[in-house]
Amino acid sequence: MKRVLPVVAIVLSLWAASCRGKAPDVERRFENGVEIVVNHLSAERLRKAAHPLRLDELFVIDTERADLAKAGLDKIWGFDVNSRNEVFVFRSPLYSGNLIFRFDSDGRLEGSFGPKGEGPGELGVPISQMVEANDEISVPDSAKRKIFVFDREGRLRKEIPIKPRLRVTSDLLIPLRSDRFLFRRVEFDPSVPNANVVYIYSVVDRGYSEVKELERLVIVPMERTSRFRYPIGLIRWAVSGEKIFLACDDHGCEIRSYDFEGNRLREMRIEAPPLKYPDRLKREALRALEAPSLTLFKAKIEFADPVPPFQHFWADDEGRVYLMTYEEGPKPGEFQVDIFDNHGEFIGRSAMNIHLTEAFDTSWHYDSYTTMKNGRLYCLREKENGYLELVAYRVSWNN
């Protein structure tokens, strides 16, 4: 009997694995070595979807606080978290003083580092920041043409020269491991007024030679169109474990995952009922077009109908993927977030209040506004008076 039980367990395990993806709402196949997972999400299934997680607020980093303003932190440009649940908040490269602020696992300010300046070891114009797996903070700098690497206490460990001349408002360089980077670059012809802008995502090596192009998106400037559709098309990204996730609006509701060599591993596709652009977001977009630099475009705007499949996505450190849809939740500021397991299958949804960039924000830093690590969710939330706060939640899963 002792020998039979393990065999039975193995058989049951194989049977369960073979049944995965054979439910009528999930389709799984391979095309040219790439796994294709299609989730058919009917309105009925979404209405009856389970709520697999619970969020309990742990702490808030409120940029309206007087002590944070006195320390030099009144706006959040991005943030990341290390293995100790310490939070590193980054300021805009246009500020003076220290640009990186460290908070402990309970949200208490512990100090700041990364001074802006022209001297040795000082930051010029950083374009992005990321906490790596070894808890070091990597800061690619477009002005100094280096990656500054700090330890968790703010000591400068090394400076790595970089070749590309990076644009602050569009380019991105994310260390994946010592010899691989995720690189977003922009191409356009500066001699042609209002030329098309091409956003290109690639994996590059230590010499910044392209290993493989992953995705590209062509954007026609609003100046060249009689009507322009809003929201504007984007490519969004996330890195989780040993995988890169990319979502391009040109492909519809699809998340593509790659290894660090740029090989495509999986395409997760979602078929769901179409949605209209929420009235609240329309009002915000029209309000943004009242700015003097944008008033010429107000008569050109055409809100997408239906809207793109989702407005934001991220992946946690266990490979689950979260899609923030345009379907509003039961409370003000909330949107429904559809959740997919690390096999690419829909497991439920949850309403969350997560603030993204303002309408027509040209900073393009959509990338660092949600982080999910170590059983915690970190995101931005907007207060009624317009100030932003960084919120940390404990994530509990319902079995």
Secondary structure, DSSP 8 states (H G I E B T S, - for coil): -TTHHHHHHHHHHHHHHHHTT-STTEEEEEETTEEEEEEE--HHHHHT----EEEEEEEEEETT-HHHHHHT-SS-SEEEE-TT--EEEE--TTS-SEEEEEE-TTS-EEEEEEEBSSSTT-BS-B---EE-TTS-EEEEETTTTEEEEE-TTS-EEEEEE--S---TTT-EEEEEETTEEEEEEEE--TTSTT--EEEEEEEE-TT--EEEEEEEEEE--GGG-SSEEES---EEEEEETTEEEEEEGGGSSEEEEE-TT--EEEEEEEE-------HHHHHHHHHHTTSTTTGGGGGGEEE-SS--S-SEEEE-TTS-EEEEEEEE-SSTT-EEEEEE-TTS-EEEEEEE------TT-SS---TTSEEEETTEEEEEEE-TTS-EEEEEEEEEE--
